[in-house]
Amino acid sequence: MAPKRPKIDAVDLFCGAGGLTAGLRRAGLNVRAGYDIDESCRFAYETNNPSKFSTKDVEMLTGAELSKWYSSASVRLLAGCAPCQPFSTYNLGRDTSSDRKWPLLNSFTRLIREVGPELVSMENVPEVTRHSIYQDFVNGLKDSGYYVWANKVDCAKYGLPQKRFRHVLLASKLGEIELIPPPALGQCMTVRDAIAHLPPIEAGQVSKADPLHRAAKLSSLNMKRIRASVPGGTWSDWPVELRAACHQRESGQSYPSVYGRMSWDEPSPTMTTLCHGFGNGRFGHPEQDRGISLREAALLQSFPSDYKFAPDNEVTMRAVGRMIGNAVPVRIGEVIGTSLLQHVAHRGFQAPLRR
């Protein structure tokens, strides 16, 4: 008889549209609830996941409230991906101390201390490790009796069709823990693998079959630019008259990764909140004269092809693009969940009954 799978109950802090929750659930974890301050994420979170969404500032949360979600016979996971803007490459060297997102890791530490879950996970930009608040977070875990594993993860090696590096942290009171290794070396999933099956659309058009398969409009100048673009190329491939004034200055030569087409047979660039805009990165479709659609962006973030982010008549490029770009890729959530399940099973841990 196969060994009984451990039961892990999870609460997802900073849950957004549910990328991490969907991935943890795919791995076999029971995600009971998600918390986020953005009410607009409720539809996506609850429509696609059988978990409860609560609109609440994490700074206002208490351990007593979170503890109510865990069953008495479960191993408890508290997962969180605090907003990464203060830690991102874009903000390195800037004074972000007044950003209200900055102390959220401290709130996460407080809730871990109050709940005392057996497991903790955190995902963020790699630059988070350069900040003292992150070191305080790790030291707080260790002081509370957690074994901690943390590393920079190449998401493409785990099957995400995207060039994306993230910092992943796993912590456990049960013993030493680590992320499962990536599959044996093989070809990465590509843009072609993820989106080539979708029907063609034009810039500014919406597919009749899928309201999320919509592409942003292009100005006449940007239409000329994308027609002059080649997969994997840059704006330097264009005739001089099509180049932006800022790129013609010497200082602009260091920004080649905008106004570019993706390559069919490579992973996509990192999805951002503005990934639907041709001029915001290398987000041009490999073949069609447009930026990628919202559905294509979601697929490159490994969301299921039927994942809904808003009611069909309320889909907007900006709001849905922000949810997609901010999400933890579903595949990475699945890898984290699988790692936690294997860890608990290996330890043969049985959760104590709690009142």
N, C-alpha and C positions, 0 to 999 in steps of 0.2 A: 504494500500500500504506500502511495506517495505521501511524503510528510505534509502535514497540514500547513498551509500558508499562514504566516504571521498576520495578525490583524493590526494594521496601523491606521489610526484616525489622525487626520491632519486638519489644521487651520492655516489658511493662506492669507498672510498680511500683505498689503499693497497689491491686491490680487488683480486689479485692472480688469481686462476683458476675459481673463481666465486661461491664459496660455499655460501657466505653471499648473493650475488645477487640472486642466485637461490632460496634461502629460502625466501627472501623478496618478490620476484615475486610470489612464491607459496602462500604467505599470501595475495597477492593482491596489492602490491605496484608497482609503475611504476619506475623501475630502469633505468634511462636514460643513465648512463655512469659509467665506472669503470676506475680507474687510478692505474697503478702499474709500477714500474721501470723495471720489468722483462718481456721483450718482448716474452719470450717463453710461457707465460701464455695467449697470445692473442688467439691462436687457441681454447683452452678450453673455454675461456670466451665468445668469439663471436659465436662459433659453437653451444653452448648450451643455450645461452641467447640472446634475441633480444635487446642487449645493446651495446653501442660503447666502445671499449677498447682503451685507450690512454696510450702509453708508455711515462711516464714522472715522474721525481723525484718530490715528493710532496713538497719538499723544493723550487722548482722552480715554483710551481703553484700559481696563483693569484685568489682572490675571484671573480674578474671580469670574468675570464674564466669559473669558476664553475657556476656562476650565469646564464650563457647562456643556461644551460641545463634545467632550471626550467621554467615551463609554468606559465603564469601570474595568473591563477586561482587555483594553487595547493598549498598544504601544503608542505613545503620543508624539506627534511631529508638529513643531511650530515652524512654519516656513515663511520667509520674507524676502522680498526684493525691494529694499528701500529705493526711492527715486534716485537715479544715478546722475542727474544733471550737475550737482555740485562737485562730483568726482571725475567728470568726463575730461577727455583730452582737450576739448574745446575750452574748458574753464581753467586748465592748468596755468598758473601764473596770475590768475585773477583773484581778487578778494571776493570770495563767496560766503564769507562768514555771516552775512546778513540774510542769506537765503534761508527761508523757513524750513526747507527740506533738510538742512544740515543736521539738526539734532535727532532726526528720526532713527538713526542707528542706536542712539542712547535709549529711545523709547523701546526699541526692539530688545535691547539688553535688559531693561527693567521688566518687560513682560516675560522674558525667558526666566528671570530670577523668580518672579511671582508664580508662574505656572509650574516650572521645574519639569519640562517635557524630557522624555528619554532621548529624543532626536531633535536636531535643529538643522535647517538648511538655509543658505543665503546665496543669492546670485547677483552680481553687479558688474560694472565695467572694471577691467584690469587695473585702472588707475586708482581705484579705491584703496589699494594697499599703500599708497604713498602718503596717506593722511593719518594723523595721530588718532582720530576718532575711530578708525578701523582697528588700529592696534589696541585701543582701549576695549573695543568690542571683543576681539580675540582673547585678550587677557582676562576679561570678565567671564568668558566661557570656561577658560582653563581654571580660574579661581573657583568656579562653581562645580568643578569635577568632571568637565567634559573632555573627551579626547577630540582633537580638532585636526581635520584634514582640509587643506585649502591650496588651490593652485589655479593657474591660468589654463583655460581649456580651449582647444581649437575645435569649435563646434562642427566644422566640416568633417572632421575625422569620425564623428559620431553619426553621420548620415544626414546632417542638415545641409540643404542645397544652398549654402550661404557662407561667405568668408566672414566669420564672426568669431571673435575671441572674447571670452567672458571669464570673470573670476568666480569660481564656485567654491563654497565652503560647506562642509558637512561636519556636524558635531554629534557625539554620542556619549551617553553616560554608561553604555553597555560594554565599551571596549574600543580598541583601535578601529578606525573606519577609513574608507577611501572610496573614491569614485570608481566604478567599474572601468576596465581598460577599453579603449575603442576597439572595434573589430579589426581583424588582421588586415594588414595593408591591402588596399584595393582602390578602385577608382571611386572618387567622391561623387555624390549625387550632384547633378548639374542643373542649370536653368532649364535645359531641354527636358530632363526627367520630370521636373516639377510643373512646368506650365505649357509645354508644347501641345498638349491635347486640347487646350482651350480654343474656342472658335475665334477667328480674327475679328477685330473691331477697329474702328478708326478713332483718332483723337477726338475727344468730346462725345463719343458714342457710348451707349449703354447696351449690353447684351439683353435681348428679350428673354433669354433663358435664365439669367442670373443678374439681379440688380447690383451685385457687388463687382461684377465684371464690367467695370466702367473706367474709361481713361479720361484724364484731364484734357481740356482744350489746349491747343497750341496757337500762339500768335503766328502771323505770317512769317516773321523773322525766325522764330524757333522752328517752324516747319521747314524752312530752308536749311537751318542748322542740322536738324536730325536727318534730313535727306543727304547731307554731306558727311554724316557720321558713319563710321564703320565699327563693327563689333570689336570691343576691346580697345578701340582707339580713343582719342581725346579731341578737344577743340582745336588742337594744333594741326589736325588734319584738314581743317576748313580753309577755304579761301580767306584772305586777310579781311576782306570787307564784311565777313560774317562774324568775326571775332569781337567779343566784348572789349570795350575800351580798357577795363581793368586788367584783362589778360594780355594786352599789348604792352603794358608797362612791365618793367623788369621784375617788379614784386609779384606780378601775377603769374610768372612762370612756374611758381612752386605750387600751383593749385590745378593740377591736371585732371583730378578726379571729379570733375563736374561736366555736364553736357556730354555724357558719353553713352554709348550703347553697351548693354551687357553682351557677353559671349555665350552662345548656345551651350558650348561643351565645357564650361567651367561653372563653379558655384557663383552665385550672384554676389554683389557687394553687400555689406551690412545694411539691413533694412533700418531706416530711421522713420521718425514721425512725418517726414516730408518725402517719403520714398515714391510717392505718386507723381512727383514733379520732375520733368526731364532736366531742368536746370539746377536741381538740388543735389546732384551726385551722378553716378553712373547708372541712372535709372531708366535709360531709353530701352525700349523693347529691342531684342536682337535683330528683328527683321521688319516688323511693322513700324510705320512712321508715327510713333507716339511714345509717351511714357508708359510704364507698366500700369496695369489696372489694379484696383484695390484687391480683387480676388487673386491676382498673380502675386501681389505682395504678401497676402495671407498664406498662400501655398508655399512661398519661399520661407515663411516663418513656420512652416510645417503644420499649420492649422488644417483640420479636415476640410474637404472641398465643399461641405455643406454648412460650415460654421457661419452663423449669422451674427452680425455686429450691431444691427439696428433693424427696425421694421422696414420692410421693402420700400415703403414710400418716404422713409426718413434717412436714407443713406446719403451722406455728404462726404466729399473728398477729405476735407480737413478733419472732421470729427472721427471718422472711421480710420483714416490714415494715422492719426495720433494713437488710437487704440492698438492698431497693428504694430506700429513702430515701437511702442512702449512695452509690448508684451514679451514675456519670457517665451522663447520658441517652444512649442509643444514637445518637440523631440527631445530637447534638453531637459524638460520636466520629466519626461519618461525615463531618461537615463538616470536622473537623480532618484526617482522613485524606485527603479530597479536596483540601484545601488543600496538604498536603504532596506529594501525587502531582503536582499541577499545578506546584508549585514546582520539583520535581526535573526534570520533563519540560521545563519552560521553560528550565532551565539546561543541558539536554542532558548531564547528568552521567552518567558511567560510573564505577561504583565500582572502585577499584583492587583488584587481587587481593591478598589477605592470607593470610598463613600461619596 
